[in-house]
């Protein structure tokens, strides 16, 4: 993989260890998840050691409970969601979908949306589907509660420093795919103190393969989502980005997407 000239530049064993650890992180991703989206930005080296003074199962139980509380708390907040999705040819933008929405929830937890800005959809080579909108509302700002966890297999990967946080890292995939159900597959980073997810990287699925000739498959990009702490207590989704190439039989389409969740404001409750 490395030329002799490159090897001469890495004379210290610690640097070799760094390269090896990074390669392990990349190679451990399922092939479906390897795209242009950078899941490693802000990550330190992955420490494969088991958690100290707590079992992996206890970590899973604690973050499931914390995520349930976070999801319920988010229903008592309003916020602004700005979605910018672009199709590209090389470095040139060929079309975009740009929408700004004020999001709130009623007393029964039902989502309410007020679109404050919507540019004409000019995306090229793809069409937005119901599943794409579900990605924006559900999977990209993923909250993985105790109620959700039985659907998934979680494999502990180690501990990792992400920006200024120490985290536990898990690989996650559905145990069994049920008809007409969609799931998340990828990695999550759980804060070691608050036991809330602070970073997510992966994609939704399963992707639909058309049964009739002439229909296009329903493909979805790999994304990474970061959270921020709100009111010193809850880690809410703050920023999602994706840069991936969707490979259709008729040709590949590069898609770049960002979602910003801003202006969290509590409207009721403790």
C-alpha positions as CSV (number, residue, x, y, z in Angstrom):
1,X,0.0,0.0,0.0
2,X,2.8,2.4,0.8
3,X,5.8,3.1,-1.5
4,X,9.4,2.7,-0.1
5,X,9.7,6.5,-0.1
6,X,6.5,6.9,2.0
7,X,7.7,4.2,4.4
8,X,10.9,6.1,5.1
9,X,8.7,9.0,6.4
10,X,7.2,6.9,9.0
11,X,10.1,5.8,11.1
12,X,8.6,5.9,14.5
13,X,6.5,3.0,15.7
14,X,3.9,5.3,17.2
15,X,3.2,6.7,13.8
16,X,2.9,3.3,12.3
17,X,0.4,2.4,15.1
18,X,-1.6,5.5,14.1
19,X,-1.8,4.5,10.5
20,X,-2.7,0.9,11.4
21,X,-5.5,2.0,13.7
22,X,-7.0,4.4,11.1
23,X,-6.9,1.6,8.5
24,X,-8.7,-0.8,10.9
25,X,-11.4,1.8,11.4
26,X,-12.0,2.2,7.6
27,X,-11.8,-1.4,6.8
28,X,-14.2,-2.4,9.5
29,X,-17.0,-0.4,7.7
30,X,-19.3,-2.5,5.6
31,X,-18.8,-1.9,1.9
32,X,-22.2,-0.3,1.6
33,X,-21.0,2.5,4.0
34,X,-17.8,3.4,2.3
35,X,-18.5,6.6,0.4
36,X,-17.2,10.1,0.2
37,X,-18.8,11.2,3.5
38,X,-16.0,11.6,6.1
39,X,-17.1,9.8,9.2
40,X,-13.6,10.2,10.8
41,X,-13.5,14.0,11.0
42,X,-12.8,15.0,14.6
43,X,-12.0,11.5,15.7
44,X,-9.0,10.5,17.7
45,X,-7.4,7.0,17.7
46,X,-9.8,4.1,18.5
47,X,-8.9,2.4,21.8
48,X,-10.2,-1.2,21.6
49,X,-10.1,-1.6,25.4
50,X,-13.4,-2.5,27.2
51,X,-15.1,0.2,29.3
52,X,-13.7,0.6,32.8
53,X,-15.9,0.0,35.9
54,X,-19.0,-0.7,33.7
55,X,-20.0,-3.5,31.4
56,X,-20.9,-3.0,27.7
57,X,-24.4,-4.1,28.4
58,X,-24.7,-1.5,31.1
59,X,-23.5,1.2,28.7
60,X,-26.2,0.1,26.2
61,X,-28.9,0.2,28.9
62,X,-27.8,3.6,30.2
63,X,-27.7,5.3,26.8
64,X,-31.0,3.7,25.7
65,X,-32.6,5.2,28.8
66,X,-30.9,8.6,28.3
67,X,-31.9,8.6,24.6
68,X,-35.6,8.0,25.6
69,X,-35.5,11.0,27.9
70,X,-33.8,13.1,25.2
71,X,-36.5,12.2,22.6
72,X,-39.3,13.1,25.0
73,X,-37.6,16.3,25.9
74,X,-37.1,17.3,22.2
75,X,-40.9,17.1,21.8
76,X,-41.1,20.2,24.1
77,X,-38.8,22.3,21.9
78,X,-39.2,24.3,18.8
79,X,-36.3,24.6,16.3
80,X,-35.4,25.6,12.8
81,X,-34.4,23.0,10.2
82,X,-32.6,24.0,7.1
83,X,-32.1,21.4,4.4
84,X,-29.8,22.0,1.4
85,X,-29.4,19.1,-1.0
86,X,-27.4,19.5,-4.2
87,X,-26.6,17.3,-7.2
88,X,-23.1,17.7,-8.7
89,X,-21.1,17.0,-11.8
90,X,-17.5,17.1,-10.8
91,X,-17.3,20.3,-8.7
92,X,-20.2,22.0,-10.4
93,X,-23.6,22.1,-8.8
94,X,-26.2,21.0,-11.3
95,X,-29.3,21.4,-9.1
96,X,-30.6,21.8,-5.6
97,X,-33.4,21.4,-3.1
98,X,-33.3,24.1,-0.4
99,X,-36.0,24.3,2.3
100,X,-36.2,26.0,5.7
101,X,-38.8,24.8,8.2
102,X,-39.9,25.8,11.7
103,X,-40.5,22.5,13.6
104,X,-42.7,22.1,16.7
105,X,-44.8,19.3,18.3
106,X,-48.3,19.3,19.6
107,X,-49.5,18.1,23.0
108,X,-49.7,14.5,21.6
109,X,-46.1,14.6,20.3
110,X,-47.1,15.0,16.6
111,X,-44.7,16.9,14.5
112,X,-45.8,20.2,13.0
113,X,-43.9,21.9,10.2
114,X,-44.1,25.5,9.0
115,X,-42.1,26.0,5.8
116,X,-40.7,29.5,5.8
117,X,-38.5,29.2,2.6
118,X,-38.7,26.8,-0.3
119,X,-36.7,27.2,-3.5
120,X,-37.8,25.5,-6.7
121,X,-36.5,21.9,-6.7
122,X,-33.9,21.7,-9.5
123,X,-32.2,18.4,-8.5
124,X,-30.8,16.5,-11.5
125,X,-30.7,12.7,-11.9
126,X,-32.7,12.0,-8.7
127,X,-36.2,12.4,-7.4
128,X,-37.0,13.0,-3.7
129,X,-39.1,10.2,-2.3
130,X,-41.1,9.7,0.8
131,X,-38.1,7.7,2.2
132,X,-35.8,10.7,1.5
133,X,-38.1,12.9,3.6
134,X,-38.2,10.2,6.3
135,X,-34.4,10.3,6.4
136,X,-34.5,14.0,7.0
137,X,-37.0,13.8,9.8
138,X,-36.1,10.5,11.4
139,X,-32.8,8.8,10.5
140,X,-30.4,11.7,10.0
141,X,-31.3,13.2,13.5
142,X,-31.4,9.6,14.9
143,X,-32.5,9.2,18.5
144,X,-32.0,5.6,19.5
145,X,-34.3,4.9,22.5
146,X,-34.8,1.9,24.8
147,X,-37.8,1.0,22.7
148,X,-35.7,1.0,19.5
149,X,-32.8,-1.0,20.8
150,X,-34.4,-4.6,20.6
151,X,-34.5,-4.1,16.8
152,X,-30.7,-3.8,16.5
153,X,-27.5,-5.7,17.0
154,X,-25.0,-3.5,18.8
155,X,-21.3,-4.4,18.7
156,X,-18.9,-2.5,21.0
157,X,-15.9,-1.2,19.0
158,X,-13.9,0.7,21.6
159,X,-13.4,4.1,23.0
160,X,-12.6,7.2,21.0
161,X,-12.0,10.9,21.5
162,X,-14.3,13.0,19.3
163,X,-13.6,16.7,19.3
164,X,-13.6,17.5,23.0
165,X,-15.6,14.4,24.1
166,X,-14.7,10.9,25.3
167,X,-17.0,8.4,23.8
168,X,-17.9,4.7,23.5
169,X,-18.2,3.5,19.9
170,X,-20.7,1.0,18.7
171,X,-21.4,-0.6,15.3
172,X,-25.1,-1.0,14.8
173,X,-27.3,-2.9,12.3
174,X,-30.8,-4.3,12.3
175,X,-31.3,-7.8,13.7
176,X,-34.0,-8.7,11.2
177,X,-35.5,-6.6,8.5
178,X,-39.3,-6.7,8.5
179,X,-41.4,-5.8,5.5
180,X,-42.2,-2.1,5.1
181,X,-39.8,-1.2,8.0
182,X,-36.7,1.0,7.6
183,X,-33.6,0.9,9.8
184,X,-30.3,2.6,10.5
185,X,-27.0,0.9,9.9
186,X,-23.6,2.4,10.8
187,X,-21.8,3.7,13.9
188,X,-22.8,5.7,17.0
189,X,-20.6,7.5,19.5
190,X,-22.0,7.7,23.0
191,X,-20.7,10.3,25.5
192,X,-19.0,8.5,28.5
193,X,-20.5,10.9,31.0
194,X,-24.0,11.7,29.8
195,X,-24.6,8.4,28.0
196,X,-26.2,10.2,25.1
197,X,-25.3,9.8,21.4
198,X,-23.2,12.7,20.3
199,X,-22.3,11.5,16.8
200,X,-23.9,9.2,14.2
201,X,-22.5,8.0,10.9
202,X,-24.2,5.5,8.5
203,X,-27.3,5.3,6.3
204,X,-30.9,4.2,6.2
205,X,-32.1,1.0,4.7
206,X,-32.9,-1.4,3.2
207,X,-32.6,0.1,-0.2
208,X,-35.4,-0.9,-2.6
209,X,-34.5,-2.8,-5.7
210,X,-37.2,-2.4,-8.3
211,X,-39.3,-5.4,-9.4
212,X,-40.3,-3.9,-12.7
213,X,-38.0,-3.1,-15.6
214,X,-37.4,0.6,-16.1
215,X,-37.9,1.6,-12.4
216,X,-35.0,3.1,-10.5
217,X,-33.7,1.7,-7.2
218,X,-34.3,3.8,-4.1
219,X,-30.8,4.6,-2.9
220,X,-29.8,6.7,0.1
221,X,-26.5,8.4,0.9
222,X,-24.2,7.8,3.8
223,X,-24.4,10.7,6.3
224,X,-22.8,11.9,9.5
225,X,-24.7,13.8,12.2
226,X,-23.3,15.8,15.1
227,X,-25.1,16.9,18.2
228,X,-24.8,19.8,20.6
229,X,-25.8,20.2,24.2
230,X,-28.9,22.2,24.8
231,X,-29.8,23.8,28.2
232,X,-26.8,22.0,29.7
233,X,-28.7,18.7,29.7
234,X,-29.8,17.3,26.4
235,X,-27.7,16.4,23.3
236,X,-29.9,17.4,20.3
237,X,-29.0,17.0,16.6
238,X,-27.2,20.1,15.4
239,X,-25.7,19.4,12.0
240,X,-25.9,16.7,9.4
241,X,-23.7,16.4,6.3
242,X,-23.4,13.9,3.4
243,X,-21.3,13.7,0.3
244,X,-22.0,10.5,-1.5
245,X,-22.3,9.0,-5.0
246,X,-25.5,7.1,-5.8
247,X,-24.8,4.4,-8.4
248,X,-27.7,3.8,-10.7
249,X,-27.6,1.6,-13.8
250,X,-28.2,4.6,-16.0
251,X,-25.3,6.4,-14.4
252,X,-23.9,7.7,-11.1
253,X,-25.2,10.8,-9.3
254,X,-23.2,12.7,-6.7
255,X,-25.3,14.1,-4.0
256,X,-24.2,16.6,-1.3
257,X,-26.5,17.4,1.6
258,X,-26.4,19.5,4.8
259,X,-29.0,19.9,7.4
260,X,-28.8,22.5,10.2
261,X,-31.0,22.3,13.3
262,X,-30.8,25.6,15.1
263,X,-32.7,27.9,17.6
264,X,-33.8,25.2,20.0
265,X,-36.3,26.8,22.4
266,X,-38.2,25.0,25.1
267,X,-41.9,25.8,25.1
268,X,-43.2,23.7,28.0
269,X,-42.4,21.1,30.6
270,X,-39.6,20.8,33.1
